[in-house]
Amino acid sequence: MGRMGRPLLNRRLAEFGTTIFAEMSALATSTGSINLGQGFPDTDGPAEVREAAVRALREGRGNQYPPGPGIPELRTAVAEHQLRRYGLEFDPDREVLATAGATEAIAASLLALLEPDDEVIALEPYYDSYAACIAMAGGRRVPVTLRPDRATASYRLDLDELRAAVTDRTRLILLNTPHNPTGTVLTRAELAAIAELACERDLLVVTDEVYEHLVYDGAEHLPLATFPGMRDRTVTIGSAGKTFSFTGWKVGWVTGTAELVTAVRSAKQFLTYVASGPFQYAVAEALRLPDAYFTAFRDDLRDKRDLLSAGLADAGFTVFRPTGTYFVTADIRPLGESDGLSFCRALPERAGVVAIPNAVFYDHREAGAPYVRFAFCKRVEVLADAAERLRKAFAH
């Protein structure tokens, strides 16, 4: 308690506490377990990108404050990437903003665009920072639940439920595709329906597309900004961490109309102001890597997905095969369990593996209770070891 008996932490953040990632990573360290919880690779990205960062440091580029919107080289590379990949044309000087990773981009977008008590629709389960950022902005989160379909081993969006969630107080939709933690990639039909709804109800959309290059099995990532009427009302967020396996560099970006990007920059400048100076130069080079890099990266993660998914199935889990991201969701009920949080807290001692309980990504905790998330962005030998540990612990 603080002075006069008042809690020190403000009421908007009081519900959040320590993140589940910190708790589970600490468990991994204390027990010597394989950490398939937090989504970071256990190998670095391309050597030429790392060397580009070293070169920038040695040449004195970015060692002092870079420009507030980001260095011109990075903003130009982001604009080129959006045009080359998706046909989206952005002015690098007015419509691109560099951020300290996607997390800051999300926070700055919500702080800039929300008034107190505005409603924000988010697809649950959702990345935990969404709820905290909505709260910090004074908004009200309205979850729309992705439903597991055991017949297809995937999660799907109920468009009728989404439409019903929109009220006169709804300001924006916070969309994540490819979706963490379920691995869902929203289809063209689903995105078209969301675009139609946003235009009809005059909503803004903030889209978290950090896993844009990790889609499998013929799925296609389609930025919402490419749909009719959406370029003027969409803030698109990207990140180098997930695409180039340098999560510690914290280089993200926002693209949108000049009006939207100016609004987001107004909030961002009072968060970090600037960050990751030398790494911005390296990421500018990374975004210009040949298509072969992105294809090989995707195929490598697909093979790792298949390895871990097979191992989980052999151990007795029901596996929801992801079509995007580097996470796989598993149902623990076939193991005779139903409480994912208790299961994950006990898993390091039982099997020497760490996972994340999906329930922490839900407002409707009961909907996520029997599901856990494993990250497969690890070396093949680590995944094989984890699969064998789980098989020994649970297979009968």
N, C-alpha and C positions, 0 to 999 in steps of 0.2 A: 504494500500500500504506500501511496505517496503522501504528500502534505494534506492535512485536514481529512485523512482517511480515504482520499480519492485514489482509485487505481491509477498506476503510472501509465499503463498502456491505454490509448484511447479506445472507445467502445467499437469503433469501426474495425479495428484489427484484433480485438480481444479474442475472437473465436478461432484465430488461426494458429497461434503458438509456433512451435518449432516445426519446420516442414518434415514430412514423412521421409524425404530424401536424406536429410541430415541424420534422422534417427536410424534409418536402415544402413546408410553408409558407415555410421559409427558401429553398428552391429557387425558389419562385414569386417571391419578392422579389428574389433575386439575378439572375434571368433576365428579369424583367419579364413573366412568363407569367400567363395567366389561371388563377386558383386554383379548380379544381373538386375540390380534395382535401378540405380541412377543411369540415365541415358548418356553415357559418354564413352567414346571408343577407348580401347586399351592400346592402340597404336596411333602414331601421328599420321597426318595426311601427306600429300605429295612433297617430296624432298625439294623440288624446285620452288614450291610456294614457301616452304620454310626458309629456304635460302634467300628468297625475295625479301622476307622480313629482316633477315640478318643484314642484307645489303642496304636496306633502308636505314637501319640503325647506324651502320658504319658511315653512311653518307650524310647522316644528320637530318634525314627526312622524317619528320613526325616526332622528333624527340622533344619538341616544344609544342605548345597548343596548336593543333591543326585548326582549319576553319570550322566554325560552328556547324555548318550544314554537312561537313565532311570534305575530305580532299577532292578536288575536281576529278582526279584520275579515277577514284572509286565511284563517284556519282555518274561519271560517263560510262564506266564499265557496267554498272547496274542498269542504266538505260539501254545500253547495247544488248545486254542479256535479255531484258524484257522484250525488246523488239525482235531479236533473233529467235527466241523460244516461242513467243506467244503473239507476236504482231502488235504488241502494245507500245505505243510511242510516248515517251516522256522526255521533257526538257530537263537535262541534268542539272541545270542551274536553278530551276524553280519547282521541279516536281519530283525530286529525289532528295532524301535526307538520310545521312548515316547516323546510326544509333549504337549504343553500348549493348549489342545483342538484341535479339527479338524481345526479350523480357522488358527492356526499357522502351522499345517501340510500342509494345502493348500498353504499358503504363502511361507513356506520354500521350498516346492516342486517346485513351479513355479520360485522362485528366483534362485534355484539351476539348473534347467533344461532348462531355456530359455535364449537365447541371444536376444539383442535388435532387434526388428522388426520380431521376430519369430511369426508365427500365431498360435493361440490357438482356437480350436473349442469348444464351450460350448453350451449346450442345453438350449435355452431360453423358458420360463422364468427361470432365474437362481438366486441362492442365491447371495445377493448383494456383498458379499466379493469377489466373483470370479472376477468380473470386476475390483475391486480395486487392487487385488493381481496381476492380469495380467498386469495392468498398472504400478504397482510398479516394476515389473520385466522387464519392457520395451517391453513387447509383444503386439501383436495386437489381439484383440478378434474378432472372427468370429462366430456370433450366428447362430445356426440352430434351427428353431422354432418347438416346439411340438404343434401340431394342435388339438384343441378341436373337439371332435366328439359328437355332441348332441344326435345322435342315440344310442350310447353306454354309454353316460355320462362319457366319459374318454378322456384322451389326448394320442396321438400316435406320434411316430417318423416316419418321411418320410425318408426312407433309401436312396432314390435317391437324395434327397436334401442334405443329409449328404455327400454322395460320391461327389457330385458336389462342395461342400464347400472346399474340400481338394485341395490344390495347392502345387507347389514346395516349397512354404515358410511355409507350415504347419509343426509344430514341434510336437504338441501333441493334444490330445483330453482330455478335462476336463469333466468327466462323473459323473453324480449323479443319483444313483438308490439305493433304492427307492427315488423318485424325489420330492424335495421341490422346488416350492410350489404345483405342480399339483397332487401329490400323485400317479403318474405313477410308476409302477414297470416294467422295461424293460423285455421283454420275452426272452426265450432261443433263438428264431430265430433272434430277434433284436440284442442280444448280440453276437451271432455267426457271424452275418454280420459285426458288428463293429470290432470284432476280425480279421476277414478276411481282412477288409479294412486296419486295423492298420499294419498287417503283410505285406500286399501287398505294402503299401506306406511307410513302415519303420517308423511308428509313435510310440511315447510314449503315454501312457494313464495314467492319474491320476484319480482314481476313489474314489469318496466321498460316502462311504457306511455307514454313521452314523445311518441310520434308518434300518439297516439290519434285526433287530429283529421285526420290525413293518410292517408286510405284512399280508394281509387279503384275505378272500374269495378264498382260494386255490392258491393264487399267491405264487411264490417261489423266494426268493432272491438268485441269482446266481452270485458270484464274477467273474468279467471278467478275473481275473488271473487264473481261472480254465479252460479256453478255450485254445484250441491248439495254441501254439506259444506265449501266452500272459504272462506267468509268468515272462519272461525275459524283458518284456517291460512295465509292469504295476506297478505303485505305488498305493497301496491300503491304504485308510485312514479310521480309525474307531474312535469311541469316546465312553466314558463312560457316558457322560451327558445325551444323549437321551435314552440309554438303562437302566440306573439305576436311572434316575431322580435326579441327582446331578449335574445340569448344572454349578453351581458356582465353582465346583472343578477344572474344566478345565483340564481334563486328556484325551488326545487323543493318537493315535499311527499311525505309518506308518509301513507297511510291504512291502517287495520287495526283489529283489536280493541284494547281498552285495554291488554291484557297485551302484545301485540306492539309497539304503539307505545311503551309505557313502556320496553320492552327496547331498542328502537332509540334512543330519546331518551337512555338511559343511556350509549350510546356517542357519540352525536352531540354531547352537551354537552362532551365533551373533545376534539372536533375543532375546529370553528369557534366553538362555544358559540352564537353568533348571527351573522347576516349579513344584508346587503341591506335594512336597516331601511326607508328611504323607498320602496324598490322593492316591498316587501311590500304597502304601501298601494295602489300602482298596479296590481299584479297582482290584488289583491282586486277592483278595479273592472273589470279586463280580463276576469276570469272571468264577469262579469255582462253582457258585451256580448251583443247580440241574436244569435239563431241565424244571421241573415244574414251576420254577420262570418265565422263558422266555415265556412259554405258557400262564401262567396266566396274565402276563403283556400285552402280545399281545391281549388276549381276552378282557381284561378290556378296552384297547384303542379302540378295534373294537366296543364294546358296546357304548362307548362314541361317536365314529364316527356316529353310527346309530342314537343316540339321537339328536345330533346337526344337522345332515343332515335332519332328519325328521322335526325338528323345522324350519330350513331354508326353506324347501319346503312349510311348512304350512304358512310361512310369505310371500311367493310368489316368492322367488328366484328359478332359475334353478340351481340345485346342480349337480356338477361333483363328483361322489362318488369315493373317493380315494381307491386304493388297497394297499397303503403303506403310511408311515409317520404318523404324527398326525395333518395334515392340510387338510382342505376341501376348494375347490374353488367353488364360487358361481357366477352366471351371474346376474347382476343387471338390465338388460334390461327389464325383465318382470315387474319390479317396475316402469317403465317409466324413468329410469336413464340410462346414458351411460358413464359417466365420473367417474371411480372408485376412483380417487384421491380426487375429490370434495366430492364424496359420503362418503368416509371414514373420511374426515375432519369434515363433518357435522354429522356423525352418532352418536358420543357421545351425542350431544345435542338432536338429534331426538329420539334416542332409548336407550341411556345409555350403549352402547356397542362399543368396539373398534375393528376394523379389519385392515387389511393391503391391500392397492391397488396393484394388481398384476402388473400394468404398470411399477412400479419401478424395476421390475425384467427383463425388456425387453430393448433391443436396439430399437426394432420396437415397440415403445410405443403404437401405434394404435392397435396392435394385442392383447395387454393386457388390453386396456382401460376399457372394461365393466366388468372386473372380479375382485373379491376381495377374500382374503384368511382369513379364520377363523381357529384358533387353538383349538383343542378339548382335549388337555392334561390338563384338569381342572377337579375339582370335579364335580360329577354328579349334585349336587344341583346348582352349578354355571352355568353349561351348561343349565339346565332346566330354570333357571332364565333368562339367556340371550335369550334363544329361545322364552320365553314368552314376553320379552321386544320387540323383533323384530316382533313378531306376532302382538302385539298391535300397533306398529308403522306403519306397512306396510300392514297387511292383510286387505282385504276389505270384 
